[in-house]
Amino acid sequence: MRRKGLYQSIKIANGFSNIHLGLACHGFEEYVLRTRLYRLFVEGLDRAFLEIWKRVNEGQTSFRDALQEVYNENPVPLRQHTLKAELECPGGFLQLERQFRRCTEGISKE
């Protein structure tokens, strides 16, 4: 899969006279690295967001209260430290509520 992606990036770069093949290879490697880092950052958050979403929609509770419940129940041990950081410093570096709102925007209550 990686090789196919690299070949595709080279093929695209070939269509432009001012893009060196080395630059295309470097760009592809940077893309792969960023994708891996992003995956590490968000892995498990989908489950945590689902649990929060259920509580917010079923119980008409606030994001913060739902976050506290999910933290206490610990259904996503991989992200326990993330939930704790958000509880200790709401709206801090992680901005989980903003991410949650963006991810669940437009989802019906059913």
Backbone as CSV, one residue per row, in Angstrom:
resi,resn,N_x,N_y,N_z,CA_x,CA_y,CA_z,C_x,C_y,C_z
1,MET,0.824,-1.179,0.000,0.000,0.000,0.000,0.877,1.255,0.000
2,ARG,1.896,1.243,0.824,2.797,2.399,0.894,3.486,2.628,-0.445
3,ARG,3.935,1.546,-1.057,4.616,1.652,-2.344,3.677,2.235,-3.400
4,LYS,2.440,1.793,-3.368,1.455,2.297,-4.326,1.247,3.805,-4.134
5,GLY,1.179,4.247,-2.890,1.035,5.672,-2.603,2.237,6.472,-3.073
6,LEU,3.430,5.920,-2.859,4.648,6.589,-3.307,4.662,6.706,-4.827
7,TYR,4.326,5.625,-5.514,4.271,5.659,-6.981,3.256,6.686,-7.462
8,GLN,2.132,6.767,-6.787,1.103,7.732,-7.174,1.610,9.161,-6.998
9,SER,2.322,9.426,-5.906,2.849,10.781,-5.695,3.888,11.131,-6.758
10,ILE,4.702,10.164,-7.157,5.688,10.398,-8.221,4.982,10.646,-9.550
11,LYS,3.940,9.876,-9.801,3.171,10.037,-11.040,2.556,11.441,-11.112
12,ILE,2.012,11.902,-10.000,1.428,13.248,-9.965,2.516,14.299,-10.169
13,ALA,3.657,14.121,-9.500,4.757,15.082,-9.619,5.288,15.138,-11.043
14,ASN,5.254,14.030,-11.752,5.721,13.995,-13.139,4.925,14.939,-14.032
15,GLY,3.703,15.221,-13.655,2.866,16.115,-14.444,3.232,17.584,-14.292
16,PHE,4.136,17.895,-13.382,4.546,19.282,-13.147,6.039,19.421,-13.405
17,SER,6.401,20.362,-14.241,7.811,20.512,-14.616,8.671,21.068,-13.483
18,ASN,8.088,21.790,-12.557,8.885,22.425,-11.502,8.922,21.634,-10.190
19,ILE,8.409,20.411,-10.176,8.469,19.579,-8.969,9.461,18.447,-9.197
20,HIS,10.531,18.477,-8.434,11.556,17.440,-8.516,11.022,16.154,-7.890
21,LEU,11.421,15.013,-8.401,10.935,13.731,-7.873,11.315,13.535,-6.405
22,GLY,12.489,14.036,-6.038,12.906,13.945,-4.641,11.962,14.700,-3.719
23,LEU,11.471,15.831,-4.199,10.518,16.613,-3.420,9.204,15.854,-3.261
24,ALA,8.779,15.175,-4.315,7.553,14.373,-4.241,7.717,13.240,-3.234
25,CYS,8.871,12.589,-3.256,9.129,11.497,-2.301,9.146,12.027,-0.871
26,HIS,9.805,13.156,-0.675,9.857,13.758,0.659,8.454,14.150,1.130
27,GLY,7.676,14.729,0.243,6.305,15.114,0.579,5.460,13.922,0.966
28,PHE,5.636,12.827,0.247,4.880,11.616,0.570,5.273,11.090,1.944
29,GLU,6.567,11.048,2.235,7.034,10.566,3.536,6.509,11.453,4.664
30,GLU,6.464,12.758,4.433,5.920,13.671,5.439,4.431,13.400,5.659
31,TYR,3.717,13.142,4.578,2.290,12.815,4.677,2.085,11.553,5.524
32,VAL,2.881,10.520,5.265,2.768,9.265,6.016,3.037,9.515,7.500
33,LEU,4.066,10.274,7.811,4.403,10.574,9.204,3.275,11.343,9.889
34,ARG,2.755,12.363,9.232,1.665,13.152,9.820,0.411,12.304,10.034
35,THR,0.143,11.410,9.092,-1.022,10.533,9.225,-0.858,9.604,10.420
36,ARG,0.337,9.076,10.605,0.590,8.201,11.757,0.441,8.961,13.072
37,LEU,0.977,10.162,13.125,0.861,10.968,14.344,-0.594,11.317,14.626
38,TYR,-1.344,11.660,13.591,-2.755,11.981,13.763,-3.506,10.768,14.302
39,ARG,-3.209,9.596,13.749,-3.864,8.369,14.206,-3.573,8.120,15.684
40,LEU,-2.335,8.329,16.088,-1.986,8.153,17.500,-2.753,9.135,18.377
41,PHE,-2.937,10.351,17.877,-3.628,11.365,18.663,-5.109,11.055,18.818
42,VAL,-5.752,10.573,17.750,-7.204,10.382,17.798,-7.637,8.960,18.127
43,GLU,-6.699,8.024,18.158,-7.074,6.633,18.433,-7.776,6.529,19.793
44,GLY,-8.962,6.008,19.792,-9.722,5.853,21.020,-10.663,7.013,21.301
45,LEU,-10.377,8.174,20.724,-11.257,9.319,20.962,-12.632,9.097,20.354
46,ASP,-12.703,8.341,19.264,-14.010,8.081,18.653,-14.921,7.354,19.629
47,ARG,-14.382,6.376,20.332,-15.176,5.645,21.330,-15.573,6.561,22.481
48,ALA,-14.641,7.378,22.936,-14.950,8.316,24.021,-16.018,9.313,23.577
49,PHE,-15.898,9.828,22.362,-16.897,10.766,21.842,-18.257,10.102,21.710
50,LEU,-18.287,8.837,21.303,-19.560,8.118,21.199,-20.223,8.015,22.571
51,GLU,-19.440,7.646,23.573,-19.982,7.523,24.925,-20.487,8.876,25.442
52,ILE,-19.751,9.935,25.165,-20.183,11.276,25.583,-21.443,11.664,24.832
53,TRP,-21.470,11.405,23.530,-22.624,11.751,22.692,-23.890,11.064,23.182
54,LYS,-23.766,9.778,23.551,-24.932,9.048,24.070,-25.494,9.752,25.299
55,ARG,-24.620,10.139,26.197,-25.066,10.774,27.438,-25.651,12.165,27.194
56,VAL,-25.030,12.912,26.317,-25.518,14.261,26.021,-26.904,14.193,25.394
57,ASN,-27.124,13.251,24.483,-28.410,13.164,23.787,-29.488,12.454,24.587
58,GLU,-29.130,11.433,25.341,-30.134,10.683,26.101,-30.559,11.423,27.361
59,GLY,-29.605,11.934,28.086,-29.912,12.534,29.379,-30.008,14.037,29.364
60,GLN,-29.835,14.641,28.195,-29.833,16.101,28.110,-28.858,16.696,29.126
61,THR,-27.697,16.109,29.216,-26.670,16.582,30.134,-25.649,17.415,29.365
62,SER,-24.841,18.143,30.063,-23.830,18.981,29.412,-22.642,18.123,28.984
63,PHE,-21.844,18.684,28.097,-20.643,17.983,27.653,-19.745,17.671,28.840
64,ARG,-19.556,18.645,29.688,-18.646,18.472,30.830,-19.120,17.375,31.780
65,ASP,-20.430,17.335,32.070,-20.956,16.286,32.944,-20.809,14.912,32.293
66,ALA,-21.083,14.850,30.994,-20.941,13.581,30.271,-19.479,13.149,30.241
67,LEU,-18.586,14.101,30.061,-17.149,13.806,30.072,-16.736,13.234,31.425
68,GLN,-17.237,13.818,32.494,-16.928,13.332,33.844,-17.426,11.902,34.034
69,GLU,-18.636,11.610,33.552,-19.182,10.252,33.662,-18.326,9.252,32.897
70,VAL,-17.961,9.610,31.675,-17.139,8.708,30.858,-15.780,8.510,31.519
71,TYR,-15.217,9.569,32.061,-13.936,9.454,32.758,-14.059,8.500,33.950
72,ASN,-15.124,8.624,34.719,-15.316,7.779,35.903,-15.532,6.315,35.536
73,GLU,-16.257,6.069,34.439,-16.528,4.686,34.025,-15.341,4.049,33.310
74,ASN,-14.477,4.855,32.722,-13.252,4.404,32.061,-13.486,3.356,30.965
75,PRO,-14.378,3.612,29.994,-14.582,2.636,28.923,-13.465,2.659,27.876
76,VAL,-12.630,3.704,27.913,-11.542,3.839,26.942,-10.243,4.098,27.711
77,PRO,-9.654,3.046,28.292,-8.451,3.239,29.112,-7.308,3.937,28.370
78,LEU,-7.230,3.712,27.067,-6.172,4.326,26.267,-6.238,5.853,26.315
79,ARG,-7.419,6.403,26.492,-7.619,7.856,26.481,-7.961,8.436,27.847
80,GLN,-7.775,7.661,28.903,-8.096,8.131,30.251,-7.307,9.393,30.598
81,HIS,-6.038,9.414,30.234,-5.211,10.592,30.524,-5.688,11.826,29.751
82,THR,-6.210,11.613,28.543,-6.724,12.721,27.737,-7.976,13.310,28.375
83,LEU,-8.872,12.432,28.812,-10.104,12.896,29.452,-9.788,13.641,30.751
84,LYS,-8.830,13.113,31.494,-8.438,13.754,32.751,-7.861,15.148,32.496
85,ALA,-7.030,15.261,31.479,-6.430,16.561,31.150,-7.501,17.578,30.780
86,GLU,-8.514,17.141,30.047,-9.598,18.058,29.666,-10.427,18.461,30.883
87,LEU,-10.644,17.528,31.802,-11.399,17.859,33.013,-10.638,18.850,33.888
88,GLU,-9.327,18.700,33.940,-8.512,19.584,34.773,-8.319,20.961,34.154
89,CYS,-8.302,21.010,32.837,-8.075,22.284,32.146,-9.012,22.384,30.945
90,PRO,-10.294,22.680,31.177,-11.262,22.740,30.078,-10.870,23.776,29.031
91,GLY,-11.004,23.387,27.777,-10.672,24.304,26.692,-9.191,24.543,26.546
92,GLY,-8.388,23.690,27.165,-6.940,23.831,27.083,-6.405,23.394,25.733
93,PHE,-5.233,22.838,25.738,-4.542,22.445,24.513,-5.369,21.500,23.653
94,LEU,-6.028,20.528,24.281,-6.743,19.497,23.522,-8.067,19.989,22.948
95,GLN,-8.743,20.876,23.654,-10.029,21.423,23.227,-10.993,20.317,22.790
96,LEU,-11.194,19.353,23.687,-12.042,18.209,23.358,-13.478,18.606,23.062
97,GLU,-13.998,19.577,23.780,-15.391,19.945,23.519,-15.544,20.504,22.109
98,ARG,-14.614,21.311,21.680,-14.664,21.859,20.320,-14.567,20.735,19.290
99,GLN,-13.652,19.790,19.532,-13.527,18.642,18.626,-14.804,17.810,18.627
100,PHE,-15.361,17.599,19.808,-16.588,16.825,19.934,-17.714,17.485,19.149
101,ARG,-17.886,18.780,19.320,-18.953,19.503,18.607,-18.757,19.400,17.098
102,ARG,-17.526,19.535,16.664,-17.244,19.449,15.232,-17.522,18.046,14.695
103,CYS,-17.152,17.023,15.458,-17.332,15.631,15.008,-18.790,15.188,15.031
104,THR,-19.587,15.749,15.920,-20.974,15.291,16.059,-21.978,16.259,15.444
105,GLU,-21.489,17.288,14.828,-22.374,18.275,14.205,-23.216,17.610,13.115
106,GLY,-24.497,17.831,13.169,-25.388,17.308,12.137,-25.865,15.883,12.356
107,ILE,-25.431,15.234,13.427,-25.885,13.870,13.712,-27.248,13.960,14.385
108,SER,-28.200,13.193,13.863,-29.536,13.225,14.464,-29.516,12.509,15.808
109,LYS,-30.523,12.751,16.611,-30.577,12.161,17.951,-30.978,10.703,17.936
110,GLU,-31.391,10.178,16.804,-31.786,8.764,16.742,-30.583,7.923,16.683
